Amino acid sequence: YKYRQMNCFFLCFQRSLGRKCKCQDQSIIRFYNDSLPGCESLEEMTCDLKEYTNFFNSDISQECGECPLECNQQDFIISTSYSTYPTKSYFK
């Protein structure tokens, strides 16, 4: 298991959500508190969506000061391309 800052932010969000909505977001790994139920009722899901939006639109570093950057990070840029097959040069 490698440390990822984003996973730390998700953990921080789950803690915040648990305090405010008394449930956990089921679309995020549930690694905060297994005794808290998932957000299932309309009221819980509404609370979850509101808190998710507020949390990730805020200064996360203020909310989650204990989430340092990774020592190493590798990002990939994904792109899609296409061409016709077979090409004219294929027949030569």
PyMOL commands that set and color helices and strands:
alter all, ss='L'
color gray80, all
select helices_A, chain A and resi 5-21+42-56+60-63+88-91
alter helices_A, ss='H'
color red, helices_A
deselect
rebuild
show_as cartoon
